[in-house]
Amino acid sequence: MVGRQESCVPCHGPDGISRDSEVPNLAGQNELYLYNQLKAFHSGRRGHKEMLYISRKMTDDDMRELAAYYSSLPPR
């Protein structure tokens, strides 16, 4: 999993807690919510230049694993 989340760290932080108030925390979010948001970015239904770029090569398994990983982290 470490390799897949690597692209998330610059914005969402190594622990899923963003250092920027404009970027959402991922740690402790609902797994299905995170998965659905990744799917929306990937398909272009949810517009965000950076997320579209990052998610474009993600497989469905990648998105499921990322959602499971970040939902398992303790929220703040």
LODRENDO-393078 format. One record per residue (C-alpha): x, y, z. Coordinates in steps of 0.2 Angstrom, whole numbers, plus 5000, padded with zeros to 4 digits. Last residue first. Example, Ala and Ser with C-alpha at 12.3 -4.5 7.8 and 13.67 -1.06 7.14 Angstrom:
- X_Y_Z
- 5068_4995_5036
- 5062_4978_5039
***
This chain:
- X_Y_Z
- 4959_5071_5071
- 4955_5054_5063
- 4963_5038_5067
- 4968_5028_5051
- 4957_5014_5045
- 4947_5025_5033
- 4964_5030_5024
- 4969_5012_5021
- 4952_5006_5015
- 4949_5020_5003
- 4967_5018_4996
- 4964_4999_4994
- 4947_5002_4985
- 4954_5015_4974
- 4969_5004_4969
- 4957_4989_4966
- 4947_5000_4954
- 4963_5004_4945
- 4971_5021_4947
- 4979_5028_4931
- 4968_5044_4930
- 4968_5046_4949
- 4983_5058_4951
- 4978_5069_4936
- 4960_5070_4940
- 4965_5074_4958
- 4976_5088_4953
- 4964_5096_4941
- 4949_5095_4952
- 4932_5092_4944
- 4920_5078_4951
- 4912_5068_4936
- 4929_5067_4928
- 4929_5048_4929
- 4944_5046_4940
- 4938_5061_4951
- 4921_5053_4954
- 4929_5035_4957
- 4940_5043_4970
- 4925_5051_4978
- 4916_5035_4978
- 4930_5026_4987
- 4932_5039_5000
- 4913_5039_5004
- 4913_5020_5004
- 4928_5020_5017
- 4920_5033_5028
- 4934_5046_5033
- 4946_5041_5048
- 4961_5049_5040
- 4957_5058_5023
- 4959_5076_5029
- 4953_5088_5017
- 4964_5101_5008
- 4960_5120_5010
- 4965_5120_5028
- 4983_5115_5023
- 4993_5103_5034
- 4982_5088_5029
- 4980_5073_5040
- 4980_5057_5031
- 4995_5051_5041
- 5008_5055_5028
- 4999_5072_5023
- 4984_5075_5012
- 4993_5086_4999
- 5011_5080_4997
- 5006_5063_5004
- 4993_5057_4992
- 5005_5052_4978
- 5014_5040_4990
- 4997_5032_4994
- 4999_5019_4981
- 5017_5015_4985
- 5014_5012_5003
- 5000_5000_5000
***
